[in-house]
Amino acid sequence: MGPSRILFTFILPTKDCGHCGLSGLWTKPGVFDSIQQFCSCGRIVSTDHHCTLSLPLSKLDKPQQLSSSLCIRAAHRTTHTPHTLLQQCVRQCVRRLSDCRRHGDMGRVFRFRCFSGVSQVFLRGVSVMLSLAALSLHLGASGCQGSRRCMATVISGNKTSKLVRDRLKMEVEKMKSLFSGFRPGLVVLQVGDRDDSNLYISSKLKAAAEIGIDAKHVRLPNTATQDEVLRSIMSVNDDLSVHGLIVQLPLDSVNTIDTELITNAVSPQKDVDGLSCINAGKLSRGDLNDCFIPCTPNGCMELIRQTGMSVVGKHAVVVGRSKIVGAPMHDLLLWNHATVTTCHSKTPDLPEQVGRADILVVGAGRAEMVRGEWVKEGAIVIDCGINHVPDDTKTSGKRVVGDVHYASANQRAGFITPVPGGVGPMTVAMLMENTVQSAQRFLQNQPR
């Protein structure tokens, strides 16, 4: 027997987010139930409120009348909710639900987020068959694709990284206003002249300039010796105007250089890549507030937060165990209270392990290795891979793909990151965040 009623839940934050500056909305006392909610930047705003309106499902047959009715009823329950904002949310929601009712597919969740100035409203239209659904759709995400299966919500790294950069820009401006002439300093040390390294460095320098970080690029020739690289690192370690130091890998030198020795030579207080054994050790022990977290795993966590799903108690599977992605991702999920399984090249039952994951993070370095049919329905899929495969339709003769077969995984996952435009932009954003944090710690340790 089909559902008979439709539930609309309005969620409104009530406190400012100290990280991104967005202000919350205030609600009338006694009308809403308390819940915990996240700001758009992924940070917990604090205690928020929500209310639920229940209406007969037959109301969807007249979407315009239903939209007007919902707007009026919701407006009566708030004090500062912009009416036009509610109209926009409600109309989008009702339109989608009406379409699904016509197609006989109501087993789906709809979750909408939109902004007006510095205010935000969350509207969620939930069918009575919510318990049977595993997928969610954000405003602007793909709808029903001509069948009863909906595609996953795309978690945009481009949009999320912009939110992070905007927040960091405000934090830098605040530091400059409190300490005249102060700017966070970042140095990128490169050995050699690899084209791919030059491209990555260029994106880092561009992001730093946008935020207000004073970034410098130091390039040593490919004839540099290990001792010369170490001397350059020690010089930056002693420079008080520099708060972050990145050694661009790989080291492109004709001479033999111990990469582990080089990364560990960076001062832990300036190791904004989080690759030194000191920072890695602190992360593995759960000292998250006293270390720099590697940028790619940290960016993955921000993307997971964007889904609104709590990590606590979830079964997370990490495919890959590299020191840059897989190993720190395992630690980060573990200390955020997920139950974590790490898979690698010796894991015999990879499809079975992947199929158990509520949260799947893949950083194996193999193009489209994880197939969509392995993925648990409704899972969050974070793809850290960047691979090039032949493609005659492209001018370059190749295209970029991740470690997950996107087309098939997109049919089963609840949320998924694209490649490109997913984890990549977040890695750079988290590098900037670590640099700003390092500068803040420096200022806190200065004598008043």
GUBARO-436622 format. One record per residue (C-alpha): residue in one letter; residue number from 1; z, y, x. Coordinates in Angstrom, 2 decimals, padded with zeros to 5 digits. Layout:
% GUBARO-436622
 type seq      pz      py      px
    A NUM       Z       Y       X
...
END
This chain:
% GUBARO-436622
 type seq      pz      py      px
    M   1  000.00  000.00  000.00
    G   2 -000.98  003.41  001.40
    P   3  001.37  006.33  002.09
    S   4  002.26  008.58 -000.83
    R   5  003.71  011.64  000.90
    I   6  002.97  013.78  003.94
    L   7  005.65  015.28  006.20
    F   8  005.22  018.59  008.01
    T   9  007.71  019.35  010.77
    F  10  008.05  022.90  012.10
    I  11  009.67  023.16  015.54
    L  12  010.83  026.54  016.84
    P  13  012.46  027.36  020.21
    T  14  015.46  029.70  020.09
    K  15  016.03  030.76  023.71
    D  16  013.99  032.36  026.44
    C  17  012.55  030.14  029.16
    G  18  013.84  031.54  032.45
    H  19  010.95  030.02  034.36
    C  20  007.82  031.25  032.62
    G  21  009.23  034.22  030.67
    L  22  008.19  033.10  027.19
    S  23  010.55  034.28  024.48
    G  24  011.66  032.00  021.68
    L  25  011.82  032.53  017.93
    W  26  015.02  032.86  015.92
    T  27  015.76  030.78  012.84
    K  28  017.99  031.29  009.82
    P  29  021.37  029.56  010.27
    G  30  021.93  026.25  008.51
    V  31  018.29  025.57  007.64
    F  32  017.12  023.71  010.73
    D  33  018.38  020.58  012.50
    S  34  019.05  020.88  016.24
    I  35  016.74  019.10  018.67
    Q  36  015.75  019.47  022.32
    Q  37  012.35  020.99  023.07
    F  38  010.21  021.89  026.08
    C  39  008.59  025.20  026.87
    S  40  004.83  025.25  027.51
    C  41  005.55  025.36  031.25
    G  42  007.25  021.97  030.99
    R  43  010.83  023.21  031.36
    I  44  013.54  022.50  028.82
    V  45  014.08  025.67  026.82
    S  46  017.47  024.57  025.46
    T  47  018.60  023.63  021.97
    D  48  015.89  024.24  019.40
    H  49  015.56  023.74  015.67
    H  50  013.20  022.11  013.26
    C  51  012.72  021.61  009.55
    T  52  010.58  019.16  007.61
    L  53  008.63  019.81  004.43
    S  54  007.63  016.81  002.29
    L  55  004.66  016.98 -000.07
    P  56  002.61  014.45 -002.07
    L  57 -000.34  013.11 -000.09
    S  58 -002.62  013.98 -003.01
    K  59 -002.17  017.64 -002.04
    L  60 -004.62  017.01  000.81
    D  61 -007.40  016.86 -001.78
    K  62 -007.04  020.66 -002.06
    P  63 -006.58  021.79  001.55
    Q  64 -006.85  025.54  000.92
    Q  65 -004.08  025.51 -001.70
    L  66 -001.94  023.26  000.49
    S  67 -002.34  025.57  003.50
    S  68 -001.21  028.61  001.51
    S  69  001.75  026.73  000.04
    L  70  002.89  025.48  003.43
    C  71  002.63  028.93  005.01
    I  72  004.80  030.47  002.29
    R  73  007.42  027.70  002.43
    A  74  007.59  027.77  006.23
    A  75  007.84  031.57  006.36
    H  76  010.86  031.46  004.06
    R  77  012.67  029.33  006.66
    T  78  012.24  031.69  009.61
    T  79  013.03  035.31  010.35
    H  80  010.46  036.31  012.98
    T  81  007.62  033.83  012.64
    P  82  004.23  035.62  012.67
    H  83  002.58  034.75  009.37
    T  84 -000.93  034.72  010.86
    L  85  000.26  032.28  013.52
    L  86  001.60  029.89  010.90
    Q  87 -001.66  030.19  008.96
    Q  88 -003.66  029.24  012.03
    C  89 -001.49  026.20  012.75
    V  90 -001.28  024.99  009.17
    R  91 -004.97  025.35  008.41
    Q  92 -005.94  023.41  011.52
    C  93 -003.45  020.68  010.67
    V  94 -004.41  020.38  007.00
    R  95 -008.13  020.37  007.83
    R  96 -007.69  017.47  010.26
    L  97 -005.50  015.50  007.88
    S  98 -007.90  016.06  004.97
    D  99 -010.76  014.75  007.08
    C 100 -008.75  011.65  007.96
    R 101 -007.81  011.10  004.32
    R 102 -011.49  011.16  003.36
    H 103 -012.21  008.59  006.07
    G 104 -009.26  006.43  005.00
    D 105 -007.48  006.78  008.35
    M 106 -003.99  008.23  008.01
    G 107 -002.23  006.26  010.75
    R 108 -002.21  009.11  013.20
    V 109 -000.01  011.89  014.58
    F 110 -001.10  015.52  014.81
    R 111  000.75  017.93  017.05
    F 112 -000.23  021.58  017.35
    R 113  000.77  024.29  019.76
    C 114 -000.47  027.87  019.71
    F 115  000.66  031.20  021.09
    S 116  000.73  034.81  020.02
    G 117  001.89  037.23  022.66
    V 118  005.14  035.82  024.03
    S 119  006.09  033.90  020.92
    Q 120  005.37  030.27  020.25
    V 121  005.42  028.00  017.24
    F 122  005.13  024.25  017.16
    L 123  003.77  022.63  014.03
    R 124  003.51  018.89  013.65
    G 125  001.90  017.20  010.67
    V 126  002.98  013.56  010.53
    S 127  001.68  010.92  008.14
    V 128  004.10  008.44  006.54
    M 129  002.42  005.74  008.63
    L 130  003.61  007.44  011.83
    S 131  005.49  004.33  012.96
    L 132  002.18  002.45  013.05
    A 133  000.46  005.08  015.19
    A 134  000.51  005.35  018.96
    L 135 -001.81  008.28  019.54
    S 136 -001.33  012.08  019.40
    L 137 -003.76  014.95  019.24
    H 138 -003.14  018.50  020.51
    L 139 -004.83  021.53  019.05
    G 140 -008.35  021.61  020.42
    A 141 -008.34  017.97  021.48
    S 142 -010.98  015.53  020.29
    G 143 -010.68  014.35  016.73
    C 144 -011.94  011.18  015.10
    Q 145 -015.13  010.11  016.81
    G 146 -016.85  008.54  013.84
    S 147 -014.53  005.52  013.75
    R 148 -010.93  004.71  012.99
    R 149 -009.87  004.86  016.62
    C 150 -009.10  008.31  018.01
    M 151 -009.53  009.32  021.61
    A 152 -006.57  010.15  023.81
    T 153 -005.27  013.68  024.23
    V 154 -006.56  015.14  027.47
    I 155 -003.78  016.60  029.63
    S 156 -005.45  019.54  031.32
    G 157 -004.36  020.12  034.89
    N 158 -006.34  023.34  034.95
    K 159 -004.42  024.83  032.03
    T 160 -001.03  023.52  033.15
    S 161 -001.52  024.74  036.72
    K 162 -002.36  028.20  035.40
    L 163  000.94  028.27  033.52
    V 164  002.73  027.32  036.74
    R 165  000.86  029.93  038.80
    D 166  001.58  032.65  036.23
    R 167  005.28  031.78  036.35
    L 168  005.32  031.79  040.15
    K 169  003.56  035.15  040.23
    M 170  006.38  036.63  038.15
    E 171  008.99  035.07  040.44
    V 172  007.30  036.55  043.51
    E 173  007.17  039.96  041.84
    K 174  010.88  039.66  041.10
    M 175  011.64  038.85  044.76
    K 176  009.57  041.83  045.90
    S 177  011.43  044.16  043.54
    L 178  014.83  042.94  044.75
    F 179  013.89  042.85  048.44
    S 180  011.50  045.66  049.27
    G 181  008.46  044.54  051.24
    F 182  009.37  040.83  051.07
    R 183  006.65  038.22  050.52
    P 184  006.86  034.44  050.76
    G 185  004.99  033.27  053.85
    L 186  002.83  030.16  054.20
    V 187  000.95  028.77  057.20
    V 188 -001.74  026.08  056.97
    L 189 -002.26  024.40  060.35
    Q 190 -005.58  022.61  060.81
    V 191 -006.85  020.55  063.73
    G 192 -010.65  020.35  063.89
    D 193 -013.20  021.55  061.35
    R 194 -013.73  018.86  058.70
    D 195 -015.70  020.11  055.69
    D 196 -013.40  018.43  053.15
    S 197 -010.31  019.91  054.83
    N 198 -011.93  023.36  054.81
    L 199 -012.52  023.02  051.06
    Y 200 -008.91  022.02  050.36
    I 201 -007.55  024.80  052.56
    S 202 -009.75  027.35  050.81
    S 203 -008.30  026.39  047.41
    K 204 -004.76  026.69  048.78
    L 205 -005.38  030.12  050.29
    K 206 -006.96  031.33  047.05
    A 207 -004.01  030.15  044.97
    A 208 -001.55  031.74  047.39
    A 209 -003.34  035.10  047.24
    E 210 -003.34  035.01  043.44
    I 211  000.42  034.43  043.32
    G 212  001.30  036.97  046.01
    I 213  002.11  034.59  048.87
    D 214  001.20  035.76  052.38
    A 215 -000.84  032.75  053.55
    K 216 -002.34  032.31  057.02
    H 217 -004.79  029.70  058.26
    V 218 -004.29  028.55  061.85
    R 219 -007.12  026.36  063.17
    L 220 -006.90  024.47  066.46
    P 221 -010.07  023.02  068.03
    N 222 -010.82  019.31  067.83
    T 223 -009.99  019.13  071.54
    A 224 -006.34  019.98  070.83
    T 225 -003.80  017.60  072.33
    Q 226 -000.66  016.31  070.66
    D 227  001.50  018.62  072.78
    E 228 -000.56  021.64  071.78
    V 229 -000.20  020.80  068.10
    L 230  003.56  020.33  068.54
    R 231  003.88  023.70  070.28
    S 232  002.06  025.39  067.39
    I 233  004.42  023.75  064.89
    M 234  007.51  024.79  066.85
    S 235  006.25  028.35  066.97
    V 236  005.89  028.46  063.18
    N 237  009.28  026.75  062.72
    D 238  010.90  029.66  064.60
    D 239  009.04  032.38  062.66
    L 240  011.42  033.81  060.04
    S 241  008.54  035.38  058.10
    V 242  007.10  031.95  057.33
    H 243  008.77  029.86  054.61
    G 244  006.26  027.04  054.27
    L 245  004.21  025.09  056.81
    I 246  001.46  022.62  055.94
    V 247 -000.25  020.42  058.52
    Q 248 -003.64  019.63  057.01
    L 249 -004.41  015.92  057.25
    P 250 -006.25  014.11  058.68
    L 251 -005.92  015.53  062.18
    D 252 -009.52  015.82  063.43
    S 253 -009.09  015.60  067.19
    V 254 -010.90  013.73  069.92
    N 255 -007.47  013.02  071.40
    T 256 -004.98  010.49  070.07
    I 257 -002.32  012.18  067.94
    D 258  000.61  010.50  066.21
    T 259  000.41  011.80  062.62
    E 260  003.95  010.63  061.81
    L 261  005.33  012.50  064.83
    I 262  003.48  015.66  063.81
    T 263  004.63  015.67  060.17
    N 264  008.23  015.03  061.21
    A 265  008.07  017.94  063.68
    V 266  007.81  020.38  060.77
    S 267  011.19  021.90  059.93
    P 268  012.58  020.21  056.78
    Q 269  013.34  023.71  055.45
    K 270  009.63  024.60  055.71
    D 271  008.13  021.20  054.89
    V 272  006.61  022.29  051.57
    D 273  004.36  019.22  051.59
    G 274  007.54  017.10  051.39
    L 275  006.17  014.58  053.89
    S 276  008.87  014.61  056.60
    C 277  011.25  011.67  056.80
    I 278  014.16  014.02  056.00
    N 279  012.71  015.15  052.68
    A 280  011.43  011.65  051.87
    G 281  014.89  010.23  052.54
    K 282  016.58  012.78  050.29
    L 283  014.11  012.04  047.51
    S 284  014.70  008.29  047.81
    R 285  018.48  008.92  047.50
    G 286  018.03  011.10  044.43
    D 287  018.87  014.45  046.08
    L 288  016.13  016.18  044.10
    N 289  017.72  019.62  044.33
    D 290  018.07  019.49  048.10
    C 291  014.56  018.52  049.19
    F 292  010.91  019.36  048.81
    I 293  009.16  016.91  046.51
    P 294  005.62  015.90  047.58
    C 295  003.14  018.00  045.66
    T 296  001.01  015.37  043.94
    P 297  003.94  013.39  042.42
    N 298  005.63  016.64  041.44
    G 299  002.42  017.74  039.72
    C 300  002.22  014.40  037.92
    M 301  005.73  014.94  036.52
    E 302  004.72  018.38  035.22
    L 303  001.73  016.83  033.46
    I 304  003.92  014.13  031.92
    R 305  006.27  016.84  030.63
    Q 306  003.32  018.52  028.93
    T 307  002.99  015.52  026.60
    G 308  006.46  016.17  025.19
    M 309  007.42  012.54  025.82
    S 310  010.75  011.95  027.55
    V 311  010.64  009.81  030.70
    V 312  014.17  008.54  030.08
    G 313  014.24  004.82  029.37
    K 314  010.45  004.45  029.49
    H 315  008.74  001.69  031.47
    A 316  006.68  003.40  034.17
    V 317  004.16  001.60  036.37
    V 318  002.89  003.16  039.61
    V 319 -000.24  001.62  041.11
    G 320 -000.29  002.37  044.84
    R 321  002.47  002.79  047.44
    S 322  001.21  005.49  049.80
    K 323  003.71  007.85  051.40
    I 324  001.97  010.82  049.81
    V 325  001.65  009.59  046.19
    G 326  002.82  006.10  045.26
    A 327  006.18  005.80  047.03
    P 328  007.49  009.30  046.13
    M 329  006.15  008.92  042.58
    H 330  008.26  005.77  042.21
    D 331  011.37  007.63  043.43
    L 332  010.73  010.64  041.23
    L 333  010.32  008.56  038.08
    L 334  013.34  006.45  038.96
    W 335  015.66  009.44  039.40
    N 336  014.33  010.86  036.13
    H 337  015.73  007.68  034.54
    A 338  012.57  005.66  033.95
    T 339  012.42  001.91  034.64
    V 340  009.80  001.74  037.39
    T 341  007.46 -000.98  038.65
    T 342  005.31 -000.37  041.73
    C 343  002.08 -002.34  042.08
    H 344 -000.07 -002.63  045.21
    S 345 -002.83 -004.70  046.82
    K 346 -000.64 -007.82  046.88
    T 347  000.38 -007.65  043.21
    P 348 -001.11 -010.82  041.65
    D 349 -000.94 -009.87  037.97
    L 350 -002.01 -006.21  037.98
    P 351 -003.56 -006.16  034.46
    E 352 -000.36 -007.65  033.00
    Q 353  001.85 -005.12  034.79
    V 354 -000.36 -002.20  033.74
    G 355 -000.26 -003.42  030.13
    R 356  003.53 -002.97  030.05
    A 357  003.46  000.68  031.06
    D 358  004.54  003.45  028.72
    I 359  003.71  005.76  031.63
    L 360  000.98  004.73  034.08
    V 361  000.39  006.61  037.35
    V 362 -002.54  005.38  039.44
    G 363 -003.10  006.37  043.07
    A 364 -004.78  003.34  044.61
    G 365 -007.87  004.98  046.13
    R 366 -010.36  002.62  044.44
    A 367 -012.93  003.97  042.01
    E 368 -012.30  003.02  038.36
    M 369 -010.16  000.05  039.39
    V 370 -007.88  000.17  036.33
    R 371 -009.81 -000.86  033.23
    G 372 -009.17  000.57  029.80
    E 373 -008.45 -002.80  028.22
    W 374 -005.45 -003.17  030.54
    V 375 -003.81 -000.01  029.20
    K 376 -001.06 -000.19  026.59
    E 377 -001.98  001.62  023.39
    G 378 -000.42  005.09  023.28
    A 379  000.48  005.12  026.99
    I 380  000.46  008.22  029.19
    V 381 -002.15  007.71  031.92
    I 382 -002.02  009.91  035.04
    D 383 -005.00  009.37  037.35
    C 384 -004.48  010.62  040.93
    G 385 -007.72  009.18  042.28
    I 386 -010.65  011.15  043.68
    N 387 -013.67  008.95  044.44
    H 388 -017.40  009.51  044.75
    V 389 -019.80  007.03  043.16
    P 390 -023.62  007.05  043.14
    D 391 -025.22  008.88  040.21
    D 392 -028.95  009.55  040.17
    T 393 -028.57  012.05  037.33
    K 394 -026.65  014.43  039.61
    T 395 -028.34  016.77  042.06
    S 396 -026.02  015.56  044.81
    G 397 -026.75  011.94  043.92
    K 398 -023.07  011.23  043.25
    R 399 -020.24  012.11  040.88
    V 400 -016.46  012.26  041.08
    V 401 -014.40  009.60  039.27
    G 402 -010.76  008.60  039.32
    D 403 -009.01  005.29  039.89
    V 404 -008.98  004.66  036.11
    H 405 -012.10  003.81  034.09
    Y 406 -011.87  006.93  031.96
    A 407 -014.31  006.04  029.16
    S 408 -012.48  002.84  028.19
    A 409 -008.91  004.04  028.92
    N 410 -009.55  007.10  026.77
    Q 411 -009.92  004.77  023.76
    R 412 -006.43  003.26  024.15
    A 413 -004.19  005.79  025.87
    G 414 -002.17  008.37  024.00
    F 415 -002.56  010.94  026.78
    I 416 -004.82  010.89  029.84
    T 417 -005.67  013.18  032.75
    P 418 -009.34  013.85  033.53
    V 419 -010.94  013.63  036.97
    P 420 -011.66  016.27  038.08
    G 421 -009.43  018.86  036.40
    G 422 -006.28  016.79  036.10
    V 423 -003.91  016.04  038.96
    G 424 -005.91  017.96  041.59
    P 425 -005.14  021.52  040.38
    M 426 -001.49  020.55  039.90
    T 427 -001.16  019.45  043.54
    V 428 -002.08  022.94  044.71
    A 429  000.18  024.56  042.08
    M 430  003.16  022.47  043.19
    L 431  002.51  023.41  046.82
    M 432  002.80  027.04  045.77
    E 433  005.98  026.26  043.83
    N 434  007.56  024.61  046.88
    T 435  006.66  027.66  048.99
    V 436  008.24  030.04  046.49
    Q 437  011.35  027.84  046.31
    S 438  011.59  027.86  050.09
    A 439  011.42  031.66  050.12
    Q 440  014.12  031.85  047.45
    R 441  016.39  029.57  049.46
    F 442  015.77  031.74  052.54
    L 443  016.84  034.87  050.66
    Q 444  019.93  033.15  049.25
    N 445  021.08  032.30  052.77
    Q 446  020.70  035.86  054.06
    P 447  023.89  037.93  054.54
    R 448  024.42  040.49  051.80
END
